[in-house]
Amino acid sequence: MQSSHSGLTKSATGHGHGHGCIVDRMSTSRRDNCDDEYSIIGDKGEIGFIDFEDDKSVCNYDTATEGPIAISIPFPFVQGKPQSILVGEISKCRITIANTTSDPVELWGVRIFCSNPADSFTLSLKEPPSANSNAEKLYGFLEGYSLEDRVLQPHDTLTIWLSCKPKEMGLHTSVVYFDAGDDRIERVVFLLAEDNVSRSLAPNRPFSKPPRRKQFVLDEQVVSSHPSRATTRGFKYRLPEFPIPSNLRELLQNKKVPDVIMEDLSTGTYAAFFSTLVAMEELRLEEEMRCHSMEGVNMRRKGSRFLALEVPGLAERRPSLMHGDHVFVKLENAPDSNVYKGHIYRVEADEVLLKFANDLHTCHRNGNLYNVRFTYNRVNMRRLYQAVQAAEGLEHDLLFPSESTKRRLVNSPGFVPYTSSLNQEQIRSVEMILGCEGAPPYVIYGPPGTGKTMTLVEAMLQIYATRKNDRILVCAASNSAADHILEKLISNNVAKVKENQIFRLNASSRTYEDVHPDHIRFCYYDGSIFKCPPLMALVQYRIIISTYMSSSLLYAEGVSRGHFSHIFLDESGQASEPESMVPIANFCSRETVVVLAGDPQQLGPVVYSKDAEAFGLGKSYLERLFECESYRNGGEGFVIKLVRNYRCHAAILDLPSKLFYKGELLACKEDTSSSISSIVDFLPNKEFPVLFFGIQGFDEREENNPSWFNRIEASKVVEVINKLRASADLDEADIGVITPYRQQVLKIKKVLENWELSDVKVGSVEQFQGQEREVIIVSTVRSTIKHNDFDKTYCLGFLSNPKRFNVAITRARSLLIIVGNPHIVSQDPYWEKLLWFCADNNSYKGCPLPERQSSA
């Protein structure tokens, strides 16, 4: 049974001599002025995880109150952190025990009460010899877990040694008892054991929050040329500015809740309801941008056209910058200098490329220091305002299906699938799509790996091949997802979609290099800038593929409502309802068939305003539809649930199926690669392809970057990858690493590049949604409970986010490995179930487990 630290704190701080719950479990006899009574040494104690970040008392001592004996602090912290030692090497620390009185004091003994890992610390009277010591120093050296009693003469000092030789990486902890006179004094010891890889990832400089920045006045601007627009033609429908009404802005800034978002959503309140939520989000983004102003920073030339600015936190989307956003810069310590207005041309991992007026580029020197202020491009917000206003003209049954809603169906003849491997649920859903006519939407509920995108593609191919007058718009939540649909459509050799009848619409902000060379021929661009073709070209295409937001370009060009016979929204659970309305509200007529594919149990929309999220912006249109009985109860003609999973080994699928899908998922993966787990030599249970590797690392930050990393876990992840490659002969591309913090992503990538393993994909959960790998390694990073509130505030990490947990553990086809601190992740009920799922199947390795809090 593991011990909590709750009974350790009192004596560790030196505020008293009570033994606490740890001591209570020793079989010691009380010293009642009888020397030979104090000769019984009890069983070795046990120690659980001690979170020194959360409980600072365990490493702060007031030696003045501890009595007549003064004991030095073993292995004292350095800059608030445990000392670092290398695995396999001996680390030793001198401890002095001083009698500060004029009377002799009985030192009844010194003992290591407990260590974690067990037996990792030892005591000795002599300095431990080094590895290359001669025989004379080695002779007679004795070490153990306790030292015998003796008398400390007045003002005498005894020197002893505490040593540790770690065999594995991670936090090593020990509790040492000093019994002197009538007192017991306690010292808690922490050491961080690491290897050379871990040490190479140590912070360059300690973390420090940047100071609050003052805003400089925006006057005498020199305006640069704007980034190339999608077109130089005049749009048929110019997007209005949609400024936030001043009364609404004042209300929201005073933290008051507008009445409209407290009312039930209806056709009459729809536009006002969602416009208010979008305004809340926009105000949050304004505030976010103001918080990230910078002073006294460098910009460096990058090529002949750009200046590069490093932005801490950019990779964590704090601030959230995108192509086209405005940036204002002014020379520091030059009060009469101009303010230059630039634009972001590209967002990279941790820096942005900027373009200003020519005179700034001409006079810029790399040593110049600038003050920087960010704004953001409102175009996407304006698209949302326009969409929710247009939605008021939609069919009522499209926005608010109810119990009385009837599905309009036409007779659909049977079809010959273009995809040979369709199962019965997929075939039935294609039949329903072919038979639908108008509202309400048809939903393909597709849990992980059940082939929802394949089903959509089959339906699109059937429409394309058999209905020559029909037009299809398909939208996805990301460029990569839209590209995947394009690839599936053009690679079907049976349907043979003609090249001049399918178009991939890209936003002008997308870089030319980001598009696969085989897909460029389906795009429209000028130079290296993507554009939207004119209306007369657009209406010729049978299939147009876009992201949700970019579909607004079609509306601007004049594509009318009813032009598309079918609108398909893939991964619709990831889009907010206003985002879904961008294609639906602008192009749906009474007869348009709307098909949504997604999973409300996976990642939802990204929303920055916690208030807007709570009032409904964080709920997708797909998720809201499931509040209607016809969808919630799986009504025929409204929704079909795909239950056959072709991705995961049955054991990987078992827990998410029970937690999120009522245990309905069926593991249908062909057993061709499941042998991976049987040949990986470090798996304790080769029949069970989920391993939890428990490690007590240390999460930290560096310089002024707010993102977290855990170098102990990073090193362990790379070690696991090398072992996998050696024992299972896996290609790099077969392995993926998921971790919630951008800095951990960068640290792991750095090591993999050094090992020439750059093809291993490392990314966040969001970057892996919709993807899969033979092996997935998850690094949870966190090693202290105190940062959980931080993560909740910024929607980071894995804890308290069931959807992020669900996505993370369902990306692996054949083997899932978790690297993390079990004492931290078990604070979350979902992660606790995964931890004990592994432990109960003899598939846990590493540090001692925490106490089991539930039946899991």
N, C-alpha and C positions, 0 to 999 in steps of 0.2 A: 504494500500500500504506500502511495506517495504521500509525502508531507507537504502541506501548504506552508507558506512562510509566515502565516499569521502569528505564530507564537514566537518567532525569532526576533521580531522588531525591537521589543523592549530592551532586552539585554544587549542587542547589537548596538544600540545607540548609547549604551552606558548610563542610562537613566535609572537603572535599578538592577537588582540581582535575581529577579524572578526567572525561573527556568523556561517558562512557556511550554507550548504543546510539544515541541521537539524533545525537550529535556524530560518531560513527563514519560516519554516512552523508553527512557533508559532505566535499567534496573540498578540504580545507584542507591547506596545507603546514606542517610543523613549523618553529618559529622556532629555528634553531640559530645564534643570535647574528649573524644576517645579515638586515639590515632588508629588503632587496628580495626575500628569499625569502617574507616574509609579506605577499604582495600578491595572492594568489589567493583569490577569493571563490567558494565552491562553489555548487551548486544550492540553491535554496530548500528548506528543510527541511519536514517534515510533522509534524503533531502530532495525536494521537488524543484521545479523551476522557480528561481528568484528573479523577479523583474526589477532590476536595480534602477531602470529608467523610471518606472512607475513609483517605486518606493525608495526614495533617496536615503532613508535612514540606515539602510544596510551598509552604506559605505561612508557614513559620517559619524565620527566618534568624538565624544567629549571626555578626554582622558582625565580631566581634572576631577570628575565626579566618580571615577571608577574605584576609588579606594586607595590604599597605600601602595599598590603596585601599578607602575606605569609601563604599558606594553606598546611597542611601536606598531605601526600599521603594516601588515605584510602586503607586498605587491600593491602599493598605493596607486590610485587612478592617476592617469596622465591626461590633463585637459578634459577631465570629466569622463574619461573612457578607460576601460580595463587595459592593462599592459598586453602587448602582443608577443606571442612566442611561436616558434616554428614547430610543427609536428615532428616528433622524433628527437628533438633536442631537449636538453635539461635546462630548465629555468629555475633559479634559486634565489631566495630572499633571506637576508639576515633579519632576525627578530630579536629585539632587546627587551628583557624583562627586568625592570629596575625597582628596587625597594627604596621608596622615597622617605622612609621613616627612620627613626633612631632605634627601632626595635627589630629583632629578628622576625621574619615572616615565613610561615610554612608554605612552600609551594607544593601542594599535594599532587600535582601532576599537570602535564600538558598532553592533550590528546586531540587527534582529528576525529571529531564526532561523526562526520560524514563527508563524502565527496561525491560529486557528479561530474563526469563518470566515476563509478566506484573505484576506489583505490588509486586514484590518479595523483594524489598528493602524499608526500611522506615527510617525516620529521627526523632531524639528526642533531647531535651536539657538535659535530664537526662540519666544516664546509664540504659540501659534496664535491668529489673530484670531477674534473672535466673528462671528456672522452679520451683524451690523449695523455692523461696523467700517468706517471710512472708507478711501478709496483709498490713503492714505499708509501705513496699517498693512498693507493687503493687498499693496502693492507690495514686491517683494523677499522675500516669505515663501516659503520652500522647505521641503518635507517629503519624506521618503522612508523607505526601510527600513533605511538604514545611515548612519553618520556617519564622516567620514574620521579618520585617525589624527592625533595631536597629542601634545605633551609637557606633562605636568602638573608645574609647578614645585613646589618644596617648600612644603607646607601650602597649596597652591592648591586652589580648588574650581571645578569646571566645572558649570554648570547646563544641562540639556537638557530637552526636553519629549517626553512620550509621549501620543499622542492616539488617540481612537477615535470613529468616527462610525458606529454600528451601523445596518444596513439592515433587520434582522429581530430578533424577540424571541429571547431565550435567552441562555445562558451564553456569553460571549466570552472566549477564552483566548489568551494570547501568551507566547512564551518569548524573552527578550532576553538577548543575550550581551554582556559587557563584557570585552575582552581588554586586560589591563594588565600590563606587565612579562612575567613568565613564567606569569601566572595567567589563567585564564578564570573569570569570576564570572557566575553565571546568576540571572536573576530570572524567576519565573513570575507572570503577571498574570491576574487574573480580574475580569471586569465582568459584571454582570447587566443585560442590555438588556430593557427592558419598555415597556409603553405605559400610558396613563392608567387603563385598565380594570384592568390588573394592579396598578398602584400603589394603586388604591382598595381592593384586597383584602389589603393588607399587614397583618401581625399588629397587633392593637390594643396588646398588651403581649407581651414575650418569654415563651416557654413556661417554666413552672417546675412541677416535680412537687410535688403537695401533700404536706405532711409526714405521717409515720405517725401515725395517730390512736389515742388511748387510748379504750377502751370505758368508758362510764359505767355505773354499777350500775343495774340495772332494779329499782327499788323504788318504792313509793308510786305505782304507776301509776294514772292516771285513764283508764279505758277508754272509748273513744268507741263510738257505735253503729256496728255493722258495715254495710258497703254492702248495699244491698237484695239479698236472696238471690233465686235463681231461682224459689223458691216458698216459701210459708209453710206448705204442707202437709208432713206427715211423709213422708219417702221410704219406699218399701217395703223397699229395701235401703240401709241406711246404710253409707257407705264407712268401713271401719275406719281407725284412725290409722296403722297400719304404722310404728311407731317403728323406727329403725335399732337392731338388737340391740347392746348395749353391747360385747360381745366382738368383733363385726364392726367396730364403730366404732373400737375400740382397735387392732385389727389394721391397718386401713386408715390410721389416723393415724400408725402407726409404719412406714408405707411397706412393709408386708409384703403379699404376694400370696396371697389365699385359695386353698386347694387346688381349690375347685370350678371356678374359672375357668381353671384349667390343664388340666382334664379335657375330653374330647370332649363336645360337647353331645349330650344324649340326652333321651328322655322323662323318665327318672328324675331328671336333673339340671337340667331346663329352668327350673323356677321358681327354684331356688337360684342357678343361673348368672346369670339376668337380674336377679334381685333384688339380687345382689351388685353388678352393673354399675350398676344404678340407684342403689344406695347410694353408690357411688363418685362418681357424678354429683352426688348430693345434697350430699355432703360438700364437693365442689368449689364448689358454689353457696353453701354456708354461708361458706366461706373467701372467696369473691368478695365477698359482701355485707359481711363484716367489713372488707375492704380499702377499702371505699368509704364508711366512716363520715366524717362531715364535722363541723367545728368552726367556730364563729363565723360562721354563714351566716344570710342574711336569708330570710325568707319574706314574700311579699306577698299581700294579699287579691286574690282573683279572683272577682268576683261576691259574693253574700251568703253563699254556702255553703262556699267553698273557700279554702285557702291554697295558693299555688303555690310550689314549690321547684325552683330550677334545679339540675340534676345533671350535672356535666361527664362526658362519655363516655357518657351515656345513649343517644345516638343510635347508638353503636357496640355497644350492648348490654353495656356495661361500666359500671355494674352492669346485670344483666338484671332489670328491674323489670316487674311486671305488675299489672293490676287486682286488688285484694284483698290485696296484700302489706302486711304490717305495717310501720309506721314509728314509731320512738320518738324523741321530741324533748324537750329540756330547755333551759331558759334558761341561757345561758352566764354564768359569774361569779355564779351564784346557787345556792350549794351546798344550800340548804334547799328549793329549788323542786321541784315534782312532776315526775315523768317522765310525759309524755302519750303514750298509745298511739293512733296514727291509722291510717288505711287509705288506700291509693291508690285513687282513684276514676277517674283517667284518666292515661294515659301519652301525652305529646305529644312533639314532636321533641327538645327538650332540657330539659323540665321535667315534673314530676308534679303533679297536683292532689290535695290531701290534705284529709281531713275528720277533725276531732278532736272531743272532748267540747265542749259548748257554752261552758264557762267559758274554755277556751283561745281560742276564736274571739272571745269577748267582751273578754278582756284583751289580745289581740294588738295590737301596734303595728308598723307596717311597718319601724321602725328597730330592732326587737328582734333580738338575735343569739342563735342557737340552736346547740346541739350535736345532731347527727342520727345515728341508727343505723338501718340497714336490716335487716329480716329478709325472708323471702319466704313466699308462700302455698304450702303443701305439697300442695295438692289434686291437682295434676297428677301429682306423684310418687306419691301414694297411689293414683291411678287406674292407674298403671303397675304398682305392686306387685300390685294386685288382678288386673290383666289377666294377668300372667305366671303367677300362681297358678292362675287359672281355665283357662289354656291347657293345663295338665296333663290336663284332661278331654277334650281334643279328639281327633279321629281321628288315628292315627299318620301316615297318609298326607297329612294336612293340614300337619303340622309337619315331617315327614321323608320326603318322596317319595324313592323309591329306584328302582334299575333294575327291581326286581320289581313296582313300582307299576303298576297298570293303570288306565287312564282309564275311569270308568263313563260310558257314553254311552247315550242313548236315540235312537231314530230321530227326526230333526227334519225335518219337511216344509220344502220351500222357502218362502221368504218374499218379499214385495214390499217393497222398501226404502222407508222414509219419507224417506230422504235420497237424492236422485237422483244424487249425484256419488260414491257409494261405489266404490272400486276392488276388484279381485278379492281382495286380501289382507284388506281390511276386510269384504267380504261373507263370506269364509270364516271369519273370526274370529267374526262374529255367528252364523253357522250352528253353530259349535262351542259357543258360549255357550248357545244355545237347546237344543243336544243334550246338554249336560253334566248330570250328576246326582251331586252330592256331591263329595267330595275326589278327587284333589288339586286345588290351585288352578289356574285357567287364567290365563295371562299374555299380555297384549298388550304386546310390546316395541316401544315407539314412540319412535324417535329424533326429534330436533327437526323440527317442521313436518309430521309424517306423519299427523296426524289421529287420534291415539289417543282423545282426548276425544270426537270426533265418532263414532267407532266404539262407544264405551261408550254414548253417548246413543242411537244407533240400536238397540243391544241392549236397552236399558231400555224404549224405546218399543215394541219388538216384544213384550216380556214384558207390558207394561202393556196393550196392545191385544188380545192373543190369549190371555192366561191370567188370567182374572178373579180367581182365588183367590191368585195370587202376590203377595208383598210384597217391596219393594226397599228396601235401605238403601244409600245411596251416600255415601262419605266422601272428602273432599279434604284436602290438606295445609294449606290456608289458606282464610280466608273468601272472598277474591277468587276462588279456584279453585272453591269450592263455589257461589258466586253465578253463575259462568260456566256451570256445569252446569245450574243452575236456569233461567237465561235460555234455554239451548238446548232444554231440555225444554218449556218453556211457549210458545216461539215457533214450534214445529212445527205448522203449520196443518193438516197431514194427520192426525196422530195425535190432536190436540186433547185434551191432558191436562186433566181437570176440575180447577178451582181447589180444590175441597174434598177432592181426593184426593192432593194433593202438599203437603208441609210442609217449610219451611226452618227447622231447629233452630239457634238462635243461643245462644252462651254469654251469661250475664248481663253479662260484662265488655265485650261489644261495644257500642259507642255507637249510639244510635238513628240519628244522622246519618250513620253509616257505611254504612247500608243504602240501596240505590237506592229511591226512592219507589215505583217500579213493583213492587218485590219485597216491600214491607211487608205486603201482604195475604196473603202466604204464611207469615208469621211469627206468633208468639204473644208478646204483651207486655202489661205492665200499666204504665200511664203511659208512661215512656220506657225501661223496664227489660225486656229480653227474658227470657222464662221458658219452661219446658218444660210443656206441657199435661199433664193427668192421663192415666192409662193408658187409660181408656175412650175418650178422644179419639185418642190415639196409634195404637191398634190399628185405627182406621178408615181411616187413610191408606194408600194404595197405594205411595207413594214418599216416603221421608224423606231429606233431604239435610243433611249435617252435616260438621263437621271431625272428624278422628280422635278428639281428646280429648273434644269435646262429646258424642260418641255415648255416653259414660258416663252422661249424664243419662237416657237411655232405660233403661239397666240399673237405675238408681236408682228409676225410676218403676215398675219391675216388668215391662218387656218381656222375654219369656222366650226361651230358646234355641229355635231352630227357627221363631220367628215370621216371620222374613224368609226367603223362598225364595232370594233372591240378595243377596249383599253385594258391592258394587263399590268398590274402592279406587283412586282416581285419584291420579296423581303419587306412587305408592307408594315410589318410590326416595328420596323426601325424608323419609320417616318411619322412625324407628328400629323395630326389631322389636317391642319392647314397645308402642310406639304403635300399630302395626298390629294388635296383639293386643287392644287396647281394644274395637274392634268385633267382631273375629273370635272371640275367646275367650268373649265374653259372649253371642253370638247364634247361633253356628254349631251346627247339629246334623249328623247323619250325611248328611242329604239336602241341606243348604245348598250352593248353588253360590257359590264365592268367585272373583271375577275381579279380578286386579291389572293395572293399566295404569301403565307408567312406563318409565324409561330408566336403567339402572344407570350409564350413562356421564355423566349429568348430576348436579347437586348432590345430595348425600346428606343425612343427618340432621345437624342442628345439635347438637353435643355439646361441652360445656365442659371436661370432664375428659379430658385427653389419655390417661390410663391406661385409662379406661372405653372411650374410642374405640378404642384399640389392641386391647383384648381382645374387642371385638365390638359395642359399642353404636353405633359409627359405621357399622356395616353394616346396611343395610335388610333386611327380610324378603325383598323382591324380589331383592336381590343374593345373599342366601344361597341362594335357590331355584336360582339359576344355577350353583351349585356341584354341583347334581345333574345327572347325565348327560342325563336326559330333557329338561331345560330348556336346558342348555348346548349340546346338539346340535340344538336346534330340533325336538324330538319332536312329531309330529302328536298333537293332543289335549292337549298341555301348554303350548305356546307358539307364537305366530306373530309374526314380525318384519315390521313395516310398513316398507317401503323407499322409498315414493314421497313425496318431499318437495314440498309445495305452497307452501312459504313463500319459499324463497331462490332468488335468481339462481344459475345453475349454478356460476359462479366462486366465489361465497361458500360454496357447499356443498362444493366440491372438497376443500379441505384437511381439514375435520372428518370428511368421509366416509372419507378415507384413514387418518386418525389414530385414529379411534374406531370405525368401522363397517365395516372390512375393504373399503372402497371400494364397498360395495353400494348406497349411496343413489342414487336416481334423481331428477334435478331435473325436476319436472313443473309448475313454476310457469308459468302462462300469461304470455306475454311482453307484458303490457299496460303495465307500469310500468318495465320494464327500461331504457326510454329516459332515465330520470333521469340515469344516468351519462353518457350521450352529450351531454347539454345542460349539465352542470355545467362551467363554463369553467376551473376550477382543477385539474381532474383531468389528469394527464399522459398517461394512457392511457384514452380514453373508452370503450374496449371492455372494460375490466377494472374492475369496480365494487368493488374493495377498495384503499383508499389508506392507506399508512402515512406519517404526517407526523411526522418526527423532530424533536424539540425538546429541548434541554438546559436544563431549567428548574431549579427549586430547591424541594425538598420541606421543609416547615417546619410547626411547630405554634405555638399561641399560648395565652397565659395558662396555665390549668391543665387545658386540654382535650387529651387524649392523641391525638386524631384528627389525621391528616395532611392537608395540602393543598398544591397546587402552583399558585400564582396565574398563572404564565406559561402553563401548560397550560389553566387555566380561561379566561384571556383568549383563547387560540387557539381553544378550543372555541366560544366565543361568536362569534368572528370567522367561523369555519366555518359556523355556523348562519346568520348574516346573509348570507353569500355564497350558501349554498344557497337561502335564501328569495328572494334576488334573481335567481338564474340559473335555478332550477328551479320557481319558483312553488309551493313546497311549503307546506302548512298546518303550523302549529306542531305539531299533534297527530300529524303524520306523522314527527316527529323524536324520537328518544330518546337520552339520554346515560347511559352506564353508567360508573360509577367506583366503586372499592372502598372509599373512605373517606367517612364521613359528613360530615366538614368540607369535603371537596371538593364534595360534593353541595350543601351549604349555600352555599358561595362561588359556585358556578355559578348556583344558583337566584337568588341576590341580584342578579347582573348581569342575568340574563334578566328579572327583575321590573323592573329599571330600563329595560330595552329593551322592556318590555311584551310579553314572549314567555313568559308564565307557563304556557302550555299545552304547552310542551315538557316532557316527562317526564324528570326526572333522578333516578336512583336506583342502588342496588346491583345486583349480579348477581342476588341472591336476589329482589329486587323485580321483576326482569324475567323470571324463569323462567316459562315458559308464555305469555309475551307476545311481541309482535313490533311492529316499526315499519318504514315504508318505508326510513328511513335511521337507522342507529345510529352514534353517535360514542362511542368508548371513550377515556376519559382514564385512563392507567395510574398517574399521579402520581409514582411513584418516580424519583428522579434520583441516588440513591447506593446502592451495593451493601451498605453496612454495616447497613442497616435490614432486610435480608431475614430475618435470624434473628428479629427482632422480629415480622415478619409471620407467620412460620411458627408462632411461639409462640401468637399470638392468632388464627390462621387468618384473617388479613386479606390484602388485596392479591390479585393475580392469579398471582404467581410460585409455582411448586411446587404448584400446585393444578390439575391437568388438567381436572377437572370444571367448575371455575369458568371456566376458559379456554373450554371447549367451549360452555357456555351463553352466555358473552359474545359470541362471534363467530357465533352462529347465531340471533340475534334480528332481524337485518336482512333485509328482503325484497329491496331493490333496490340498496342502497349501504351499505358498511361502511367507516368511517374510524377509524383508530387514531391517537391523539395521544399520543406518549410518547417516552421516551429510549431509542433503539435499543441503546445500550451497556449499559443496565441490563436491559431485557426480554430481550435475547439471552442472558442468563445462564441462562434457562430454555429447555429444548429445544423445547417447544411454541411459545413465542413466537418463538424463533429461526427456526423453520420458517415461521411466518407472515411475519416480517420479510423473509426471502429469497424467499418466495413473491411478495411485492409487488415487491421489487427486481428479481427476474428477469422480471417482467412490466411493467417500466418504470412502476411505480406507487408509487415512493418519492419523497418530497420532504423537504427540510429539511436538518438538520445532516449532516455526513459520517457514513457508515456505519462500523460497527466492522469489524474483521477477521472474515472468515468462518471459523468454527470447525469447521464440518462441511459435508457435502454438502447438508444440509437438504432 
